[in-house]
Amino acid sequence: MKAIVTGGAGFIGSNLAKHLAGLGADVTVIDDFSAGDFKNLKNFSGSVIAQSICQLDWDKLEAVDVVFHQAALTDTTVSNQTQMMLVNVEGFKKVMAYCVKVKSSLVYASSAAVYGNENAPQREEGPLNPLNVYGYSKLVADQIAERSIKKSLIPIVGLRYFNVFGFGEQHKKNYASMIFQLSQQMRAGKRPRIFADGEQSRDHIYVKDVIDANVRAWESKRSGIVNVGTGVATTFNRVIEILSETLNLRLAADYFENPYSFYQNETRAETSLAWSLIGFSSRYSVEDGIRNYFASLYGIQTPTAARIK
């Protein structure tokens, strides 16, 4: 298999690129390193093109079997609407045009942000009500993909990621998962800070499951847009309990008022379409994912972490 991974120096992209290369695929990473980190690719054996997807001359690239499009501006607090739309929509159009030209499959990263505060579980066929320009940019990309799917030009699968966490996100710092940020606070001896009253919940999905979803989407040769989550919502209070058990630390939560008007109170994926379309169902619970993650990140071994690889 010949594959391109855009955003391949980023969190999910680097995990995916290394996984594919490990399977023997011929992988090319495209990343301008504006948000990614070279450290994520130190063990990557494929090719790297250090350019923006918006500026790259796609006509000069050789044909591949599949493009895994992970590149995006993902900071949900960005208020520059032009910048967000240029990267996430116009960049997406360039990637899709290349795929149609060379007749490659396209697997791309969408987001649960398209749902906004609609009632959980969020369903692919349900209301879409993004709360910020990031969510809107992902909705527009989904609409573009849906129009192409109707024309049956190439196999296209959009993956609406819920709250992804795992090894390789460290460079994102304040924009890394809350699981990573809370663990950092606790390891520094600080009380973990969360919005009052801590009962907001998220469908936290481990990055190894997300990589599996991408591979299955490619292998399915089918088209559609599906949720990539566990189907289980976990409160932030519960996340702190899991971290306390895993890190062997006992620090009470430090609650503060939520300053964001566009905050999602609960995310929980309806997962039946992902199973029927691409055969994906998550393997890791949030507890097992956290334990496995920190076995890699901090060298903390637990019986569960040792068992699940």
Number of C-alpha atoms within 10 A of each C-alpha: 12 17 22 23 26 28 29 32 32 27 25 25 27 28 23 25 29 22 18 21 18 14 9 11 15 18 27 21 25 24 25 22 15 13 17 22 21 14 13 23 21 11 10 20 14 16 12 19 14 15 17 18 25 18 10 17 12 15 11 7 10 8 17 19 16 22 25 26 24 25 27 24 18 16 14 15 12 13 12 10 13 9 12 23 21 16 19 24 22 16 20 26 18 16 21 23 13 19 23 15 13 16 16 21 26 27 27 27 22 27 24 27 27 26 24 22 19 18 14 15 17 23 20 21 9 11 14 19 15 21 18 19 20 25 22 24 27 26 23 16 21 25 12 15 23 18 11 17 18 10 9 11 15 20 22 27 29 24 24 24 21 24 22 23 25 24 19 23 22 19 16 17 11 11 15 18 17 19 20 23 17 21 22 15 14 22 15 10 12 15 17 22 19 20 16 15 15 18 15 18 19 23 24 31 27 27 23 23 20 24 18 16 26 21 17 18 30 21 12 13 15 15 24 21 24 29 27 33 31 23 24 18 20 19 18 24 19 14 22 25 18 18 22 17 13 20 18 12 15 14 17 15 21 14 14 12 9 11 8 8 8 13 14 18 15 21 28 25 27 19 22 16 19 24 16 11 18 22 14 24 20 18 15 18 16 21 21 18 24 25 25 28 24 21 18 13 14 9 10 16 17 15 10 15 20 12 10 12 9
